[in-house]
Amino acid sequence: MKTLVTGGAGFIGSHLCDHLVARGHEVTVLDDLSTGSIDNLSHAERAPGFRFVHGDILDRDLVDALVAESDAVYHLAAAVGVHTIVDSPLRSLRTNLHGTENVVEAAVAHQVPYMVASTSEVYGKNDADGLTEDDDRVYGSPTKSRWSYAAAKGLDELVAYVHGVESGVPCVITRFFNVVGPRQTGRYGMVVPRFVDQALNGAPITVYGTGTQRRCFGSVFDVVPAMTRLMETPEAHNRAVNLGGREEVSIKGLADRVIALTGSTSSITYVDYEQAYGEGYEDMQRRYPDTSLAARLIGFEPTRDLNDIIQSLVEHRRSIQSVPTPA
């Protein structure tokens, strides 16, 4: 099978490429390397039929040509990370809205099944106990760039869903809840790699806000196989499906866990949101997924707990013998 992965040089995308080539797919990656790295593809690029295309999903003709020669499309390319969204809101909106539109329209035109990667950010400030796929979205003011990513990804989902329903081309929407693992960088605001890098460098671990915010982290090694199984499951087509872990932790608790697992002497310091992200930044107090739909559709069951997730990142950082300078 010939499979196109947009954003395949990114963290999740590169692990997806590894998984696909291991299953015998001929994989083409489209990535502009704005946040991804060609180094992430060092394993996949050795596989027969692998191809890397340096390009932008905003290039409509390029996207159409690559989709036309594919049997399936996984669309992961996006402007990601809180810093990226807050610092470059217009560029982020163009990438996430028009880029997704280009990919989806090409997939429909050429009758190619497609997956669009979304995010738990679409739920906004909804802090329900176990967010289900049909729960309401609760956003802050539209003038605050913090919510532009959530709004854009919500529209991405709508574009993907409506095109899938109207065309009959199989479509799956995956909502990721704080997916973590090797190759992830803390450069764009991802909290676990940032804490790990700070701990391994012996630098203070910076907790934004009070540290009482609660999150649930999932392993990339659980999420990636689930993505391909969903694409192969007709009952999952034209649905949004949550994917994530089950162990909930406060951000302060996460910092404590990272310090313990790395044996670090790092202290914990608290930084207010405005200092970290600028005036008017808003966060949500809790985000916990209900993954029962994924369990019913494909038997999804996370196999790695938070310690495993943190340790996988620690081992990767130590294996490359170069820990990034803390963000």
C-alpha positions as CSV (number, residue, x, y, z in Angstrom):
1,M,0.0,0.0,0.0
2,K,1.2,3.5,-0.9
3,T,0.6,5.8,2.1
4,L,1.1,9.6,2.3
5,V,1.9,11.1,5.7
6,T,1.8,14.9,6.0
7,G,3.9,16.1,8.8
8,G,5.7,12.8,8.9
9,A,9.0,14.3,10.1
10,G,7.3,15.4,13.3
11,F,7.1,13.5,16.6
12,I,3.9,11.5,16.1
13,G,4.3,11.5,12.3
14,S,7.7,9.9,12.4
15,H,6.6,7.1,14.7
16,L,3.6,6.5,12.4
17,C,6.0,6.2,9.5
18,D,8.1,3.6,11.4
19,H,4.9,1.7,12.1
20,L,3.7,1.8,8.5
21,V,7.0,0.7,7.0
22,A,7.2,-2.1,9.5
23,R,3.9,-3.3,8.1
24,G,5.2,-3.1,4.5
25,H,3.7,0.2,3.3
26,E,5.5,2.4,0.8
27,V,5.5,5.7,2.6
28,T,5.8,9.2,1.2
29,V,6.3,12.0,3.7
30,L,5.4,15.6,3.0
31,D,6.9,18.0,5.5
32,D,8.3,21.6,5.5
33,L,10.5,20.8,8.5
34,S,9.3,23.9,10.3
35,T,8.8,21.9,13.5
36,G,9.8,18.4,12.4
37,S,13.3,17.0,11.8
38,I,14.7,14.8,9.1
39,D,16.6,13.0,11.8
40,N,13.3,11.6,13.1
41,L,13.1,9.6,9.8
42,S,16.4,7.9,10.1
43,H,14.8,4.5,10.6
44,A,11.9,4.8,8.1
45,E,14.0,6.3,5.3
46,R,15.9,3.0,5.0
47,A,12.7,1.1,4.0
48,P,12.0,0.2,0.4
49,G,9.7,2.7,-1.3
50,F,10.2,5.4,1.3
51,R,10.3,9.0,-0.1
52,F,10.7,12.4,1.6
53,V,9.2,15.4,-0.1
54,H,10.2,18.8,1.3
55,G,7.1,20.9,0.8
56,D,4.2,22.8,2.3
57,I,0.6,21.6,2.6
58,L,-0.4,25.1,1.5
59,D,1.0,24.1,-2.0
60,R,-2.3,22.9,-3.4
61,D,-0.9,21.4,-6.6
62,L,1.9,19.5,-4.7
63,V,-0.6,18.1,-2.3
64,D,-3.0,17.0,-5.1
65,A,-0.2,15.2,-6.9
66,L,1.0,13.3,-3.9
67,V,-2.5,12.3,-2.8
68,A,-3.4,11.2,-6.3
69,E,-0.6,8.5,-6.2
70,S,-1.6,7.3,-2.7
71,D,-3.9,4.6,-1.3
72,A,-4.3,6.3,2.1
73,V,-3.5,9.6,3.6
74,Y,-2.6,10.4,7.2
75,H,-2.8,14.2,7.7
76,L,-0.7,15.3,10.7
77,A,0.9,18.5,9.4
78,A,-0.1,21.5,11.4
79,A,1.1,24.5,13.3
80,V,1.6,23.0,16.8
81,G,2.5,24.1,20.3
82,V,1.3,26.9,22.4
83,H,4.3,29.1,21.6
84,T,3.8,28.7,17.9
85,I,0.1,29.6,18.1
86,V,0.5,32.6,20.4
87,D,3.5,34.0,18.5
88,S,2.3,33.4,15.0
89,P,-1.5,33.2,15.0
90,L,-2.1,34.2,11.4
91,R,0.4,31.8,10.0
92,S,-0.9,29.1,12.2
93,L,-4.5,29.7,11.1
94,R,-3.5,29.5,7.4
95,T,-1.6,26.3,7.9
96,N,-4.3,24.5,10.0
97,L,-7.3,25.7,8.0
98,H,-6.2,26.0,4.3
99,G,-3.7,23.1,4.6
100,T,-6.3,20.7,5.9
101,E,-8.7,21.9,3.2
102,N,-6.1,21.1,0.5
103,V,-5.4,17.6,1.8
104,V,-9.1,16.7,2.4
105,E,-10.3,18.0,-1.0
106,A,-7.5,16.1,-2.8
107,A,-8.4,12.9,-0.9
108,V,-12.0,13.3,-1.9
109,A,-11.2,14.1,-5.5
110,H,-9.1,11.0,-5.8
111,Q,-11.3,8.8,-3.6
112,V,-8.4,8.1,-1.2
113,P,-9.3,7.2,2.5
114,Y,-7.9,9.8,4.9
115,M,-7.3,10.5,8.5
116,V,-7.1,14.0,10.0
117,A,-5.3,14.3,13.3
118,S,-7.0,16.6,15.8
119,T,-6.5,17.4,19.4
120,S,-8.0,17.6,22.8
121,E,-7.7,21.3,22.5
122,V,-11.0,21.3,20.6
123,Y,-12.7,20.9,24.0
124,G,-11.3,24.2,25.2
125,K,-12.1,24.9,28.8
126,N,-14.5,22.0,29.2
127,D,-13.2,20.2,32.3
128,A,-15.7,17.4,32.4
129,D,-14.9,14.1,34.2
130,G,-14.0,12.0,31.1
131,L,-14.5,14.0,27.9
132,T,-16.5,12.1,25.3
133,E,-16.4,12.8,21.6
134,D,-19.8,14.6,21.7
135,D,-19.1,16.9,24.6
136,D,-19.4,20.6,24.2
137,R,-16.6,22.9,23.3
138,V,-16.0,25.8,25.7
139,Y,-13.7,28.6,24.4
140,G,-12.5,31.9,25.6
141,S,-12.8,35.2,23.7
142,P,-12.1,34.9,20.0
143,T,-9.8,37.9,20.3
144,K,-7.4,35.9,22.4
145,S,-4.9,34.1,20.1
146,R,-4.7,31.3,22.7
147,W,-8.0,29.9,21.3
148,S,-7.2,30.2,17.6
149,Y,-5.6,26.7,17.5
150,A,-8.7,25.1,19.2
151,A,-11.0,26.9,16.8
152,A,-9.0,26.0,13.7
153,K,-8.8,22.3,14.7
154,G,-12.5,22.3,15.3
155,L,-13.1,23.6,11.8
156,D,-10.6,21.1,10.4
157,E,-12.7,18.3,11.9
158,L,-15.8,19.8,10.4
159,V,-14.2,20.0,6.9
160,A,-13.0,16.4,7.2
161,Y,-16.3,15.1,8.5
162,V,-18.6,16.9,6.0
163,H,-16.5,15.9,3.0
164,G,-16.4,12.3,4.2
165,V,-20.2,12.1,4.7
166,E,-21.0,13.9,1.4
167,S,-18.5,12.0,-0.7
168,G,-18.6,8.6,0.9
169,V,-14.8,8.5,1.1
170,P,-13.7,6.9,4.4
171,C,-12.5,9.5,6.9
172,V,-11.3,9.2,10.5
173,I,-10.7,12.0,12.9
174,T,-8.3,11.3,15.8
175,R,-8.2,13.5,18.9
176,F,-4.9,13.2,20.7
177,F,-4.7,13.9,24.4
178,N,-1.2,14.9,25.4
179,V,0.7,12.2,23.5
180,V,4.3,11.8,24.7
181,G,7.4,9.8,23.7
182,P,10.9,9.8,22.1
183,R,11.6,12.5,19.6
184,Q,9.2,15.0,21.2
185,T,10.7,18.4,21.9
186,G,9.8,20.9,24.6
187,R,10.7,23.7,22.2
188,Y,7.1,24.5,21.4
189,G,5.6,24.2,24.9
190,M,5.2,20.5,25.4
191,V,5.4,20.0,29.1
192,V,6.9,16.5,29.6
193,P,9.9,16.9,27.3
194,R,10.5,20.3,28.8
195,F,10.5,19.0,32.3
196,V,12.7,16.0,31.3
197,D,15.3,18.3,29.6
198,Q,15.4,20.6,32.6
199,A,15.8,17.7,35.0
200,L,18.6,16.1,33.1
201,N,20.4,19.4,32.9
202,G,19.9,20.0,36.6
203,A,18.1,23.2,35.8
204,P,15.0,24.4,37.8
205,I,11.8,22.8,36.5
206,T,9.5,25.6,35.6
207,V,5.8,25.0,36.3
208,Y,3.5,27.5,34.7
209,G,0.6,28.7,36.8
210,T,-0.2,27.1,40.2
211,G,0.7,23.5,39.2
212,T,-2.7,22.2,40.2
213,Q,-3.8,21.9,36.6
214,R,-4.5,18.2,35.8
215,R,-3.7,16.3,32.6
216,C,-3.6,12.8,31.3
217,F,-0.7,11.7,29.2
218,G,-0.7,8.9,26.5
219,S,2.2,7.0,25.0
220,V,2.9,7.4,21.3
221,F,3.5,3.6,21.2
222,D,-0.1,3.1,22.2
223,V,-1.6,5.8,20.0
224,V,0.1,5.1,16.7
225,P,-1.1,1.5,16.3
226,A,-4.5,2.7,17.2
227,M,-4.5,5.1,14.3
228,T,-3.9,2.5,11.7
229,R,-6.5,0.2,13.2
230,L,-9.1,2.9,13.1
231,M,-8.4,3.5,9.4
232,E,-9.0,-0.2,8.8
233,T,-12.2,-0.3,10.8
234,P,-15.3,0.7,8.8
235,E,-17.3,1.4,12.0
236,A,-14.8,4.2,12.8
237,H,-15.3,6.0,9.5
238,N,-16.7,9.5,9.6
239,R,-16.2,9.6,13.4
240,A,-14.0,11.5,15.8
241,V,-12.2,9.3,18.3
242,N,-10.3,10.2,21.4
243,L,-6.9,8.6,21.9
244,G,-4.9,9.1,25.1
245,G,-3.9,7.6,28.4
246,R,-5.7,7.0,31.7
247,E,-3.4,8.2,34.5
248,E,-4.3,11.7,35.6
249,V,-1.7,13.8,37.3
250,S,-1.3,17.5,38.4
251,I,1.5,19.4,36.7
252,K,3.2,19.8,40.0
253,G,2.9,16.0,40.5
254,L,4.3,15.5,37.0
255,A,7.4,17.6,37.9
256,D,7.9,15.6,41.1
257,R,7.6,12.4,39.1
258,V,10.2,13.5,36.5
259,I,12.6,14.5,39.3
260,A,12.2,11.1,41.0
261,L,12.6,9.1,37.8
262,T,15.7,11.0,36.6
263,G,17.4,11.2,40.0
264,S,17.7,15.0,39.4
265,T,18.6,17.6,42.0
266,S,16.4,20.1,40.1
267,S,14.2,22.4,42.2
268,I,10.7,23.5,41.1
269,T,10.0,27.1,40.3
270,Y,6.6,28.7,39.4
271,V,6.1,31.1,36.6
272,D,2.9,32.9,35.9
273,Y,1.2,32.5,32.6
274,E,1.6,36.1,31.5
275,Q,5.4,35.8,32.0
276,A,5.5,32.6,30.0
277,Y,3.1,33.3,27.2
278,G,2.1,37.0,27.3
279,E,-0.8,39.0,28.5
280,G,-4.3,37.4,28.6
281,Y,-3.2,33.8,28.3
282,E,-5.8,31.3,29.6
283,D,-5.4,27.6,30.5
284,M,-7.8,24.9,31.4
285,Q,-7.8,23.3,34.9
286,R,-8.4,19.8,33.8
287,R,-8.5,17.6,30.6
288,Y,-9.2,13.9,31.0
289,P,-10.3,11.7,28.1
290,D,-13.0,9.1,27.9
291,T,-11.5,6.5,25.4
292,S,-14.4,4.0,25.6
293,L,-15.3,4.6,22.0
294,A,-11.8,3.6,20.8
295,A,-12.1,0.6,23.1
296,R,-15.4,-0.4,21.5
297,L,-14.2,0.2,18.0
298,I,-10.7,-1.4,18.0
299,G,-10.2,-2.7,21.5
300,F,-8.0,0.2,22.4
301,E,-6.3,-0.3,25.8
302,P,-3.3,1.9,26.9
303,T,-0.5,-0.4,27.9
304,R,2.0,2.2,29.2
305,D,1.6,4.1,32.5
306,L,3.0,7.6,33.2
307,N,6.3,6.2,34.6
308,D,6.8,4.2,31.3
309,I,6.0,7.3,29.3
310,I,8.5,9.5,31.1
311,Q,11.2,6.8,31.1
312,S,10.9,6.3,27.4
313,L,11.7,10.0,26.9
314,V,14.5,10.0,29.4
315,E,16.1,6.9,27.8
316,H,15.9,8.6,24.4
317,R,17.5,11.8,25.6
318,R,20.4,9.8,27.2
319,S,20.8,7.6,24.2
320,I,21.5,10.5,21.8
321,Q,24.1,11.7,24.3
322,S,22.9,15.3,23.9
323,V,20.2,16.7,26.1
324,P,18.7,19.9,24.7
325,T,19.2,23.1,26.6
326,P,16.0,23.7,28.7
327,A,13.4,26.0,27.1
